[in-house]
Amino acid sequence: MELDYSLYLVTDSTPAVLGKKKIEDVVQAAVDGGATIVQYREKHAETADMIKTAESLCAICQKSNTPLIINDRVDIALATKAQGVHLGQTDMKITVARQILGPKAIIGATVSSIDEAVTAIEAGADYLGIGTVYATPTKDDTKTILGPTGVRDILEGISGLGNKVPTIAIGGINAKNVQRVMFKSQAESKRLDGVAVVSAIVAADDAKAAAQELRELVNKSPGFFKEQANHIKEVDDLLGRVNAVIREIGLKKPLCHNMTNLVVQNFAANVALAIGSSPIMANNGDEAPELAALGGSLVVNMGSVTPEAIMNYERAAQAYNSCGRPILFDPVGAGATKLRREAVRRMMATCYFEVLKGNENEIRVLLGDVFTQQKGVDSSASTSSDLDKATLARDLAARERCVVVLTGEIDYLSDGTRTYAVKNGHEYLGRITGTGCTLGTTIAACLAAHREDKLLATLSAMLMFEIASERASIRLDVKGPGTFVPAFIDELYEVAQLAKKSDDGWSMWLASAKVEEIELGKADDIKRISGNAGK
């Protein structure tokens, strides 16, 4: 019989999790709510008490044909009517358990590496529990925290060997992150069959409702991601569509919700207005559900990393994810402190971002480079080659299934498949406060207006922003950074107007676009396929 592993409940009878509830009542409610498998896990009870509880749980599960699995204890599984056993790396060997329990028993194994997964499959495991995904108080023997990408690496590693062996992820999974775990862990040829949860159901006030919500989320396509069709790659073809994207901003006037610091808010609002968007500066996450419903986009510039700020970023991002609206995340100074690195990990674990924007150091931190150290928000002098930077952007975009903008003297843009170098901009952008944040505002406005191709939307915003800076820098009234700012806002407005007036295709302001398509392969050098150095 083929089993449904979509919602695998693991019990926990400790007072900190179960509280004053009875484990039998929780399991009954969870099964009624849609739990598809139940694992009875008990570390401290006497054997006789465990058998008694296991028999009670068997009776509950049998009514709905829900398999009951016993954690670790083969003897308990044998003494009751449980359908199988789940074994950790330090428990009885799978082959021995099979000899004792017989060929029809369900035997699962906990794995945290490709080697462990391969060994378990070869030993005859019926399913794999992959973890720990996130840190959790219910398990104190975690060797590593895998994260969704670590789960994906294991799935990729066993895709040929164990493609038919069901897999579930376990560790810190709840209603807030379950869709991201399912989405982000998906390998090219294998995906999770479900998730195992503990506290998300056992500690819930209403276990049935918690199970219903989780089951629905596991089986539902995430609203925050829509698979996009194959899009154009040639630079000239992309540039020929830039004006149409910018015109969409003026036509739709999308809301651009900025969560940023007070220093930048005025500048960001003026930039949004200049390009035709409707800005709002709101750092309270409780407002986000209503704002997200208005059909705009969100910019999260991680300036402040106080507990309250992170909570507000998270609430807002989850609200926009729920509505399927785009979010740009700028992990400002991500590598500067341990607190910022942890804040980034939390945001990346619980939210999906259509665009990740940062300098080289920030992108390295997003990729998991724990050794990157920043002095502040600025990127330190880079020793990386063009190939290194383009590859960083491509790798992060492919892993996160989003668009990545790696900023610097040359900007790199990738969606994991298409990768480009953008060589526009002016040094004055680095001499004033807030240009990185306002580039994010511009990108978010384009994302909200143009939903068909997020890389094209991002490229359109980058060109509008950077070419406007070049146009402003050569004006006679610009003497330096101080006079540059108002001229820059003027030129943003002018570029938006030129795009509005032009027909589809080229217009004069795009003649200075410097975009090169980059092919990343095994070669030591970047192969430039096509480019526009001023058409």
C-alpha positions as CSV (number, residue, x, y, z in Angstrom):
1,M,0.0,0.0,0.0
2,E,1.3,3.4,-1.0
3,L,1.5,5.7,2.1
4,D,0.7,9.4,2.3
5,Y,3.7,11.1,4.0
6,S,2.4,14.6,3.5
7,L,1.8,15.4,7.2
8,Y,3.8,13.2,9.6
9,L,3.1,14.0,13.3
10,V,5.8,13.2,15.8
11,T,4.5,13.3,19.4
12,D,6.2,14.9,22.3
13,S,5.0,14.4,25.9
14,T,7.3,16.9,27.6
15,P,5.4,19.5,29.6
16,A,7.1,22.3,27.8
17,V,5.4,21.2,24.5
18,L,2.4,19.1,25.5
19,G,1.4,21.2,28.4
20,K,-1.5,19.7,30.4
21,K,-3.1,18.0,27.4
22,K,-3.3,14.2,27.0
23,I,-1.2,12.8,24.1
24,E,-4.1,10.6,23.1
25,D,-6.4,13.7,22.7
26,V,-3.7,15.5,20.6
27,V,-3.2,12.6,18.3
28,Q,-7.0,12.1,17.8
29,A,-7.4,15.8,17.0
30,A,-4.4,15.7,14.6
31,V,-5.6,12.7,12.8
32,D,-9.1,14.3,12.5
33,G,-7.4,17.4,11.1
34,G,-5.4,15.5,8.4
35,A,-2.2,14.0,9.9
36,T,-1.4,11.1,7.6
37,I,1.2,9.3,9.8
38,V,1.8,9.4,13.5
39,Q,5.1,8.6,15.2
40,Y,5.0,7.9,18.9
41,R,8.2,9.3,20.4
42,E,8.9,9.0,24.1
43,K,12.3,9.2,25.7
44,H,11.6,9.0,29.4
45,A,8.7,6.7,30.2
46,E,9.0,3.2,31.5
47,T,8.5,0.4,29.0
48,A,5.2,-0.8,30.4
49,D,3.8,2.8,30.3
50,M,5.0,3.2,26.7
51,I,3.3,-0.1,25.6
52,K,0.0,1.1,27.2
53,T,0.2,4.5,25.5
54,A,1.2,2.9,22.2
55,E,-1.8,0.6,22.3
56,S,-4.1,3.5,22.9
57,L,-2.6,5.4,20.0
58,C,-2.9,2.3,17.8
59,A,-6.6,2.2,18.5
60,I,-7.0,5.8,17.6
61,C,-5.0,5.5,14.4
62,Q,-6.6,2.3,13.2
63,K,-10.0,4.0,13.0
64,S,-8.7,6.2,10.2
65,N,-6.2,3.8,8.7
66,T,-3.4,6.1,9.8
67,P,-0.1,4.2,10.3
68,L,1.5,4.4,13.8
69,I,5.3,4.4,13.9
70,I,7.3,3.9,17.1
71,N,10.4,6.0,17.5
72,D,13.6,4.0,18.3
73,R,12.0,1.2,20.2
74,V,11.7,-1.9,18.1
75,D,10.5,-3.8,21.1
76,I,7.6,-1.5,21.6
77,A,6.6,-1.8,18.0
78,L,6.8,-5.5,18.2
79,A,4.7,-5.6,21.4
80,T,1.9,-3.5,20.0
81,K,0.0,-3.2,16.7
82,A,2.2,-0.4,15.4
83,Q,3.0,-0.5,11.7
84,G,6.7,0.2,12.0
85,V,9.6,1.9,13.6
86,H,11.7,5.0,13.0
87,L,15.5,4.7,13.6
88,G,18.1,7.3,14.3
89,Q,21.8,7.0,13.3
90,T,22.7,5.6,16.8
91,D,19.8,3.2,17.0
92,M,19.4,-0.4,15.9
93,K,20.6,-1.1,12.3
94,I,17.8,-1.1,9.7
95,T,18.7,-4.7,8.6
96,V,18.4,-6.0,12.1
97,A,15.1,-4.2,12.7
98,R,13.8,-5.7,9.4
99,Q,14.7,-9.2,10.6
100,I,12.8,-8.7,13.8
101,L,9.8,-6.9,12.5
102,G,9.4,-8.6,9.1
103,P,9.1,-7.5,5.5
104,K,5.8,-5.7,5.9
105,A,6.9,-3.3,8.7
106,I,7.5,0.4,7.8
107,I,11.0,1.3,8.8
108,G,12.2,4.9,8.5
109,A,15.6,6.4,9.1
110,T,16.8,9.8,10.2
111,V,19.6,11.2,7.9
112,S,21.5,14.4,7.7
113,S,23.9,13.8,4.9
114,I,24.0,12.2,1.5
115,D,26.2,9.3,2.8
116,E,23.7,8.6,5.5
117,A,20.8,8.7,3.1
118,V,22.5,6.3,0.6
119,T,23.4,3.9,3.4
120,A,19.8,3.9,4.7
121,I,18.4,3.3,1.2
122,E,20.8,0.5,0.6
123,A,19.9,-1.1,3.9
124,G,16.2,-1.1,2.9
125,A,14.7,2.0,4.6
126,D,11.1,2.6,3.5
127,Y,11.4,6.3,3.9
128,L,13.9,8.9,5.0
129,G,13.4,11.7,7.6
130,I,15.9,14.4,6.6
131,G,16.9,17.0,9.2
132,T,17.4,18.9,11.2
133,V,16.0,21.7,8.9
134,Y,15.9,24.4,11.6
135,A,17.0,24.5,15.1
136,T,14.5,23.2,17.5
137,P,14.2,22.6,21.3
138,T,12.6,19.2,20.9
139,K,15.8,17.6,19.7
140,D,19.1,18.2,21.5
141,D,21.3,15.8,19.5
142,T,21.3,17.7,16.2
143,K,24.7,17.3,14.4
144,T,24.0,20.0,11.9
145,I,21.3,22.4,10.9
146,L,20.7,21.7,7.2
147,G,18.2,24.4,6.2
148,P,16.1,23.8,3.1
149,T,19.1,24.0,0.8
150,G,20.8,21.2,2.8
151,V,17.7,19.1,2.3
152,R,17.8,19.8,-1.4
153,D,21.4,18.7,-1.6
154,I,20.5,15.4,-0.1
155,L,17.5,15.0,-2.4
156,E,19.8,15.7,-5.3
157,G,22.4,13.3,-4.1
158,I,19.9,10.4,-3.9
159,S,17.8,11.3,-6.9
160,G,19.3,8.4,-8.9
161,L,19.6,5.9,-6.2
162,G,16.5,6.4,-4.1
163,N,14.1,8.3,-6.3
164,K,11.3,6.0,-5.2
165,V,12.0,6.2,-1.5
166,P,9.7,8.7,0.1
167,T,11.3,11.6,2.0
168,I,10.1,14.0,4.7
169,A,11.8,16.9,6.3
170,I,11.9,17.5,10.0
171,G,13.0,20.1,12.4
172,G,11.4,23.5,13.3
173,I,8.8,23.2,10.6
174,N,5.6,25.1,11.1
175,A,2.8,26.9,9.2
176,K,5.0,30.0,8.6
177,N,7.8,28.1,6.9
178,V,6.4,24.9,5.6
179,Q,5.8,26.1,2.0
180,R,9.2,27.6,1.8
181,V,10.7,24.3,3.0
182,M,8.8,22.3,0.4
183,F,9.6,24.9,-2.3
184,K,13.2,25.6,-1.6
185,S,14.2,22.0,-1.0
186,Q,13.0,20.8,-4.3
187,A,15.8,19.2,-6.4
188,E,15.7,18.9,-10.2
189,S,14.4,15.4,-10.2
190,K,13.2,14.8,-6.6
191,R,11.1,16.6,-4.1
192,L,9.9,16.1,-0.5
193,D,6.9,13.8,0.0
194,G,5.9,15.7,3.1
195,V,7.0,17.2,6.4
196,A,7.3,16.0,10.0
197,V,6.1,18.3,12.7
198,V,6.2,18.3,16.4
199,S,5.5,21.5,18.3
200,A,3.4,23.0,15.5
201,I,0.7,20.5,16.3
202,V,1.4,19.1,19.8
203,A,1.8,22.6,21.3
204,A,-1.1,24.1,19.5
205,D,-4.2,25.1,21.4
206,D,-6.2,23.5,18.6
207,A,-4.3,20.5,17.2
208,K,-7.1,19.7,14.7
209,A,-7.0,23.2,13.2
210,A,-3.2,23.2,13.2
211,A,-3.1,19.9,11.3
212,Q,-5.7,21.1,8.8
213,E,-3.7,24.3,8.1
214,L,-0.4,22.4,7.7
215,R,-2.0,19.7,5.5
216,E,-3.5,22.4,3.2
217,L,-0.2,24.3,3.0
218,V,1.8,21.2,2.2
219,N,-0.5,20.2,-0.7
220,K,-1.0,23.7,-2.0
221,S,1.2,25.5,-4.5
222,P,2.8,28.5,-2.8
223,G,1.2,31.7,-3.7
224,F,4.5,33.6,-3.6
225,F,6.0,31.7,-6.6
226,K,4.7,31.3,-10.1
227,E,6.7,29.3,-12.6
228,Q,7.7,31.6,-15.5
229,A,7.9,30.5,-19.1
230,N,11.1,30.5,-21.0
231,H,12.0,34.1,-21.6
232,I,14.1,36.0,-24.1
233,K,17.9,36.0,-23.5
234,E,19.3,38.2,-26.3
235,V,20.3,41.6,-24.9
236,D,18.8,43.6,-27.9
237,D,15.5,41.8,-27.4
238,L,15.4,42.6,-23.7
239,L,16.3,46.2,-24.3
240,G,13.5,46.4,-26.9
241,R,11.0,45.7,-24.1
242,V,12.3,48.1,-21.5
243,N,10.2,51.0,-22.5
244,A,7.0,48.9,-22.3
245,V,7.9,47.8,-18.8
246,I,8.5,51.4,-17.6
247,R,5.2,52.5,-19.2
248,E,3.4,49.9,-17.1
249,I,4.5,51.8,-14.0
250,G,2.8,55.0,-15.2
251,L,-0.3,53.1,-16.3
252,K,-0.8,51.0,-13.1
253,K,0.8,53.4,-10.5
254,P,1.6,50.4,-8.2
255,L,2.0,50.8,-4.5
256,C,5.6,50.6,-3.4
257,H,5.8,49.8,0.3
258,N,9.2,50.6,1.7
259,M,10.5,49.4,5.0
260,T,13.6,51.4,5.4
261,N,15.4,53.8,7.8
262,L,14.3,57.4,8.4
263,V,17.4,58.8,6.6
264,V,16.3,57.3,3.3
265,Q,12.5,57.5,3.4
266,N,12.1,61.0,1.9
267,F,14.6,60.2,-1.0
268,A,12.8,56.8,-1.6
269,A,9.4,58.4,-1.7
270,N,10.6,61.1,-4.2
271,V,12.2,58.4,-6.5
272,A,9.0,56.4,-6.4
273,L,6.9,59.4,-7.3
274,A,9.3,60.4,-10.1
275,I,9.0,57.1,-11.9
276,G,5.2,56.9,-11.5
277,S,4.8,54.7,-8.5
278,S,2.8,55.3,-5.4
279,P,5.0,55.2,-2.3
280,I,4.3,54.4,1.3
281,M,6.8,54.3,4.1
282,A,5.5,51.9,6.7
283,N,7.7,49.9,9.1
284,N,4.9,48.4,11.2
285,G,4.4,44.8,10.0
286,D,0.8,44.8,11.3
287,E,-0.2,47.1,8.4
288,A,1.2,44.8,5.8
289,P,-1.8,42.5,5.2
290,E,-4.0,45.4,4.2
291,L,-1.2,47.0,2.1
292,A,-0.3,43.7,0.4
293,A,-3.9,43.3,-0.7
294,L,-3.6,46.5,-2.7
295,G,-1.5,44.8,-5.4
296,G,1.8,46.5,-5.0
297,S,5.3,45.4,-3.9
298,L,7.5,45.5,-0.8
299,V,11.0,46.6,-0.2
300,V,12.8,45.4,2.9
301,N,16.0,47.3,3.6
302,M,17.4,45.6,6.6
303,G,18.8,48.8,8.2
304,S,17.7,48.1,11.8
305,V,18.1,44.6,13.3
306,T,16.4,45.1,16.6
307,P,14.1,42.2,17.6
308,E,11.1,44.4,16.9
309,A,12.4,45.4,13.5
310,I,13.1,41.8,12.4
311,M,9.6,40.8,13.6
312,N,8.1,43.6,11.5
313,Y,10.1,42.6,8.4
314,E,9.0,39.0,8.8
315,R,5.4,39.8,9.3
316,A,5.3,42.1,6.3
317,A,7.1,39.7,4.0
318,Q,4.8,36.9,5.0
319,A,1.8,39.0,4.3
320,Y,3.1,39.8,0.8
321,N,4.0,36.2,0.2
322,S,0.4,35.2,1.2
323,C,-0.9,37.6,-1.5
324,G,1.6,36.5,-4.1
325,R,3.1,40.0,-4.4
326,P,6.7,40.7,-5.1
327,I,9.3,41.5,-2.4
328,L,12.8,42.8,-2.8
329,F,15.2,42.1,0.1
330,D,18.3,44.2,0.7
331,P,20.3,42.6,3.5
332,V,22.2,45.8,4.5
333,G,25.5,45.1,6.2
334,A,24.7,41.4,6.3
335,G,28.2,40.4,7.2
336,A,29.0,43.1,9.6
337,T,27.9,41.4,12.9
338,K,26.7,38.1,14.1
339,L,23.3,39.6,14.9
340,R,22.9,40.7,11.3
341,R,23.9,37.3,9.9
342,E,21.4,35.6,12.2
343,A,18.7,38.1,11.1
344,V,19.4,37.3,7.5
345,R,19.2,33.6,8.2
346,R,15.8,34.1,9.9
347,M,14.4,36.2,7.0
348,M,15.7,33.7,4.3
349,A,14.2,30.8,6.3
350,T,10.7,32.1,6.6
351,C,10.1,34.3,3.5
352,Y,10.4,34.2,-0.2
353,F,11.9,37.1,-2.1
354,E,11.6,37.7,-5.8
355,V,14.7,39.8,-5.8
356,L,17.8,39.7,-3.6
357,K,20.0,42.8,-3.9
358,G,23.3,43.4,-2.3
359,N,27.0,44.1,-2.7
360,E,29.4,41.2,-3.1
361,N,29.9,40.7,0.7
362,E,26.2,40.7,1.3
363,I,25.6,38.2,-1.5
364,R,28.3,35.9,-0.1
365,V,26.6,36.0,3.3
366,L,23.3,35.0,1.7
367,L,25.0,32.1,0.1
368,G,26.2,31.0,3.5
369,D,29.8,32.3,3.7
370,V,30.2,32.6,7.4
371,F,33.7,34.0,7.0
372,T,32.6,37.2,5.2
373,Q,33.2,40.2,7.4
374,Q,32.0,43.7,6.6
375,K,33.0,46.9,8.3
376,G,29.6,48.5,7.6
377,V,27.1,48.8,4.8
378,D,29.8,49.3,2.2
379,S,31.5,46.6,0.2
380,S,35.2,46.2,1.0
381,A,37.7,46.1,-1.9
382,S,37.0,43.0,-3.9
383,T,39.7,40.6,-5.1
384,S,37.1,38.6,-7.0
385,S,37.2,38.3,-10.8
386,D,34.3,39.1,-13.1
387,L,33.7,35.4,-13.4
388,D,33.5,35.0,-9.6
389,K,31.0,37.8,-9.2
390,A,28.8,36.6,-12.0
391,T,28.9,33.1,-10.6
392,L,27.9,34.3,-7.2
393,A,24.8,36.0,-8.6
394,R,23.9,33.0,-10.7
395,D,24.4,30.5,-7.9
396,L,22.3,32.4,-5.4
397,A,19.6,33.0,-8.0
398,A,19.5,29.3,-8.9
399,R,19.4,28.2,-5.3
400,E,16.7,30.6,-4.3
401,R,14.7,30.5,-7.6
402,C,14.7,34.3,-7.7
403,V,16.5,37.2,-9.3
404,V,19.8,38.4,-7.8
405,V,21.4,41.8,-8.3
406,L,25.0,42.0,-7.2
407,T,25.9,45.6,-7.1
408,G,29.3,47.2,-7.6
409,E,31.3,49.1,-10.2
410,I,29.8,46.6,-12.6
411,D,26.4,45.2,-11.6
412,Y,25.6,41.5,-12.1
413,L,22.0,40.3,-12.7
414,S,20.8,36.7,-12.8
415,D,17.8,34.6,-12.5
416,G,19.8,31.4,-12.3
417,T,19.5,30.7,-16.0
418,R,20.2,34.1,-17.6
419,T,23.1,36.2,-16.3
420,Y,24.1,39.8,-17.4
421,A,26.6,42.4,-16.6
422,V,25.3,46.0,-16.4
423,K,28.0,48.7,-16.7
424,N,25.9,51.8,-16.4
425,G,25.8,54.3,-13.5
426,H,27.9,57.1,-12.1
427,E,30.3,57.5,-9.2
428,Y,28.0,60.1,-7.6
429,L,25.6,57.3,-6.8
430,G,28.2,56.1,-4.3
431,R,28.7,59.6,-2.8
432,I,25.2,60.1,-1.4
433,T,23.1,58.3,1.1
434,G,20.4,56.0,0.1
435,T,21.0,55.2,-3.6
436,G,21.1,51.5,-2.9
437,C,17.8,51.7,-1.1
438,T,16.2,53.7,-3.8
439,L,17.5,51.4,-6.5
440,G,15.5,48.8,-4.6
441,T,12.4,51.1,-4.7
442,T,12.8,51.4,-8.5
443,I,13.1,47.6,-9.0
444,A,10.2,46.9,-6.7
445,A,8.0,49.3,-8.7
446,C,8.9,47.6,-11.9
447,L,8.2,44.2,-10.4
448,A,4.8,45.3,-9.2
449,A,3.9,46.6,-12.7
450,H,5.4,43.8,-14.8
451,R,4.7,40.3,-13.5
452,E,5.6,38.3,-16.6
453,D,9.4,38.3,-16.5
454,K,11.0,39.4,-13.2
455,L,14.5,39.6,-14.7
456,L,13.3,41.9,-17.4
457,A,11.5,44.0,-14.8
458,T,14.6,44.2,-12.7
459,L,16.8,45.1,-15.7
460,S,14.4,47.8,-16.8
461,A,14.6,49.4,-13.3
462,M,18.4,49.2,-13.2
463,L,18.8,50.9,-16.6
464,M,16.3,53.6,-15.8
465,F,18.0,54.3,-12.5
466,E,21.6,54.1,-13.7
467,I,21.2,55.9,-17.0
468,A,19.3,58.7,-15.2
469,S,22.4,59.1,-13.0
470,E,24.6,59.4,-16.1
471,R,22.3,62.0,-17.6
472,A,22.2,63.9,-14.4
473,S,26.0,63.9,-13.9
474,I,26.6,65.8,-17.2
475,R,24.1,68.6,-16.6
476,L,25.6,72.0,-16.3
477,D,23.8,72.7,-13.0
478,V,25.4,69.6,-11.4
479,K,28.7,70.6,-9.5
480,G,28.9,67.5,-7.2
481,P,27.0,65.1,-5.1
482,G,24.9,67.9,-3.5
483,T,23.5,69.3,-6.7
484,F,23.4,65.8,-8.2
485,V,20.4,64.6,-6.1
486,P,17.7,66.9,-7.4
487,A,19.0,66.6,-11.0
488,F,19.0,62.8,-10.6
489,I,15.3,62.9,-9.6
490,D,14.5,65.2,-12.5
491,E,16.2,62.7,-14.9
492,L,14.4,59.7,-13.5
493,Y,11.2,61.6,-14.2
494,E,12.4,62.5,-17.7
495,V,13.4,58.9,-18.5
496,A,9.9,57.7,-17.4
497,Q,8.3,60.3,-19.6
498,L,10.5,59.3,-22.6
499,A,9.5,55.7,-22.1
500,K,5.9,56.8,-21.9
501,K,6.0,58.7,-25.1
502,S,8.0,56.1,-27.1
503,D,6.7,53.2,-29.2
504,D,7.7,49.7,-28.2
505,G,11.4,49.2,-29.0
506,W,14.3,51.5,-28.8
507,S,14.4,55.1,-27.8
508,M,17.2,57.5,-27.5
509,W,17.7,57.3,-23.8
510,L,18.4,53.6,-24.1
511,A,21.3,54.2,-26.6
512,S,23.7,54.4,-23.7
513,A,22.7,51.1,-22.2
514,K,25.7,48.9,-21.5
515,V,24.5,45.3,-20.9
516,E,26.3,42.1,-21.7
517,E,24.9,38.6,-21.6
518,I,27.2,36.3,-19.8
519,E,27.5,32.5,-20.3
520,L,28.7,30.7,-17.3
521,G,30.1,27.3,-17.9
522,K,33.1,25.2,-17.0
523,A,35.5,27.6,-18.9
524,D,37.9,29.7,-16.8
525,D,36.8,32.9,-18.5
526,I,33.4,34.5,-19.0
527,K,32.2,34.2,-22.5
528,R,30.4,37.3,-23.7
529,I,27.8,36.2,-26.2
530,S,26.3,39.5,-27.1
531,G,26.2,43.0,-25.8
532,N,25.2,46.6,-26.3
533,A,27.8,49.3,-25.7
534,G,25.7,52.1,-26.9
535,K,23.3,51.5,-29.7
